[in-house]
Amino acid sequence: MKRLLIFTLTCCMLLGCKSPEARRPVSVKTGSFIDASVERNKKLNKAERNKILELIKKDSSSEYIASENGFWYRYDTKIEEESITPEFGDIVSFNYEVSDLNGNTIYSEEELKTKNYAMDKEELFSGLREGLKLMKAGETVTFLFPSQKAFGYYGDSNKIGTNIPLICNVTINTITQKETN
């Protein structure tokens, strides 16, 4: 009798203890929103690229270089002799101004003042951060950044709005190499 009672209790415990079953979602969402967003971004990128390429074509006196990072640039002042380019941790002193693709100044050099930037250790929009790595002290470069390399969808919460491609004229004053121990 005692065995029967123990057997019955054991069976009840084993059969009664199920692992919790996952709840099913109330509604199933498809990837349609994401798909639409991807298509919208592809169209935006293509339109910005075409505007930039048109601008480059109009400026036939300059030689623009397409960077591996998705922007274009030209040297206004190029240093030919061997010199360093900034690396991680180096302090770069530079001046720059920002315009839209129509040449309207958004931020003047006077407004932005001289910047001292610790390479890859501080916040700076991705296009400018990558562009500085291409430059030497004393060089002036004009960069053409599509919006995704500038301030993208969010803008800068001040003068640069949503999805605005930019022209940046940048001059590096000095590069101070980080001290290696």
N, C-alpha and C positions, 0 to 999 in steps of 0.2 A: 504494500500500500504506500509505504514511504517512497519507494522507488518510482511508483506511478506518479505521485505528487511532484517529485523532483523532475521527472521526465516532462511532465505537463508544463511546469513552470519554465523549464529550460526552453521548451519549444515555443511557448508564448513569448519569451524574451527575444529569442532569435527571430521569430517571424514578425514580431511587433516592432523591432528596431530596424527601421529602414533608414538609409541615408537620405538626407533631405533632397528633394527633387528641385531642380532649377525652375524658376518661374519663367514662363514664356512671355515675351514682350507683348504689350497690348497692341501696338502697331508695328509693322515691319517697314523700315525705311530702306529705300533703294539708294544707290549712289547718284541719283539724278542731280542733286544739288551740287555735288562735287564735280560731276561730269560737266555741268553747265559752267561752273567756276573755271574749270580747266580750259574749256573752249573760249570763254571770255578773256582769260589771261593770254591765251595764244593769239587771239585777235589783237589785243592791246599791244603785246610785244612786237607783233608783225608791223602794226601801224607806227609804233615808235621807231622801230628799226628803219622803216621806209623814210620817215621824216629825217632821221639822222643821216641816212645815205644820200638823201636829196640835198641836205645842207652841205655835206662833204663834196658832192658833185658841183655845187655852185661855187665852192671855194677851191677852184682848180689850181690856184697858185700854191697851195699847201699840200704837203704829203701826209696823209693820215695813216695811222697804223691801227689795225684791229687787234686788240689785246686778247689774250686767251681767257680773260675774265669777263668778257661780254660788254666791253665799252671800246671807244675809239679815242685816239689822242694824236696830237701833233706837237713837235718841238718848236717853240718860239725862240728859245735860246738853248742851244745844246752844247754841253761840255764834251769835247772829243777826247781829251786826255784821260788816262786811267784814273779813276776815282771810285770812292765807295758809294754804294746805295744803302739805304737804311735797312737794318735787320731788327729782329725782335729785341725790344728793350732800348734801342737807340733813341735819343731825343732829337726830334726833327723840329727845327724852327722854320715856319713857312708862313707865307701870306697867300691869300686867295680871294677871289670874288666869284659870285654865283649869278648866273643869268639863265633865262629860259631859252628855248631854241630859237625864239624870234630876236634874241639879243637884248631883251629887256632886263636890266639889272634887278636882281632880287635882293642880294646882299652885296654891298660894295666892300672893297678892301679896307676902307677906313672904318666901316661899320664892324667888320669882323676882327680887325686888328691882327697883330702877329700872334700866331698860335705856336705853342710849344707842346708837342705831342710825343708821348712815350709809345713808340711803335708797337702796335698790337696789345698794348696794356691798358688803353683807354678807349672810350666810345668815340667812334667816328664812322660816318656812313661807309658802307663796304666799298663802293667805287673809289672814293678818295683814299681810303686806307690802302687799297691795292695799287692805286695810281702812284702814291708816294713811294712805293717800293721800287718803282721803275726809274726814279729820278736821282740825280746827283746834286750836291750843293751848287748853287749858282744857276741851275737850269730853270727855265720857265716852260711850262707845258699847258696846252689847252686840252681839256678832257671833254668828251661828249658822253654823258651817262644816260642810258635809258632809266626809266623810273625805278625799276627793280634793283638797280645798282646805286640809286640815290636814296630817296626817302619813301619810295613805294606807295602803298595804299594809304598809309597813315599821314604822309606829309611830315612836316617838322613841327606841327601845332602852332605855327606862327605865320610865316609868309609863303611857305611852300605847301601847295595843296596836294590833293590826292593824285597819284600817278602822273607826276610832272617830270619829264626828262630834263636834264640840266646840262649847262655848259659851265665848266669851272676852269678859270685861269689860275694856275698855281705856280708860285716861285718858292723854291727851297732856299732858305738863307744859309743855314748850317745843319750839319749832321754831327751830333756828339755821340760817339760810340759808347755803348755801355762798358763799364769796367769789368774785365774778366779776371777772376781770381785763380 
